Amino acid sequence: MRRAWYVLPFLLSACATDPMANLNELPAVVRPGVLNAVIEIPAGTVEKRQYDEATNSFPVDMRNGVPRRITFLPYPANYGFIPGTRMLKEEGGDGDAVDVFVLCGTLPSGTVLEVEAIGIIELLDAGERDDKLIALPVDPALRTVEAEDIHELPAAAREILVTWLLNYDPVDGAELIGVKGKAEAMAAVEQWLVR
């Protein structure tokens, strides 16, 4: 069983020989059913961080010149992206990589780990698709919950994720399209792969 591996912003040798490698260029699919995920925001924190490929760092995102802090509740799971994907604006996406919530204990910004998608929360944000993949670490030692599909999670856990996503950003807001299972999550990754 492969273990999760960690990438510090200043030392990327674990994922490439070039210490200034771009995490967006990691492959999305490691092997059938297993994806790479890059953690930008640790679970339980309130700073909205976003990967900056120019500096290989995870600075706090700015809105109107002010650092973005979540004033609702902290992130309920580790938040990041699936490298090697892009939700193209011309196809209704937000122009970013596919977002992912990794359900496990807190992981630091810059962690790269292998995950298994179990579902997707489909959202519309400012008229653009901004779906959130829901995933579990492949490494069983990191898991806090077991499920093959999002519909196997306790209903309360699904409700927490959906409620948080619909309320954490009162400026942008979001509209729920649906909560779909593992097959739909993997189809979304396939749809948005950078080719």
Secondary structure, 3 states (H helix, E strand, C coil): CCCCEECECCECCCCCCCCCCCHHHCCCEEECCEEEEEEEECCCCCECECCECCCCECCECEECCEECECCCCCCCCEEEEECCECCCHHHCECCCCEEEEECECCCCCCEEEEEEEEEEEEEEECCEECCEEEEEECCHHHECCCCCCHHHCCHHHHHHHHHHHHHCCCCCCCEEEEEECHHHHHHHHHHCECC
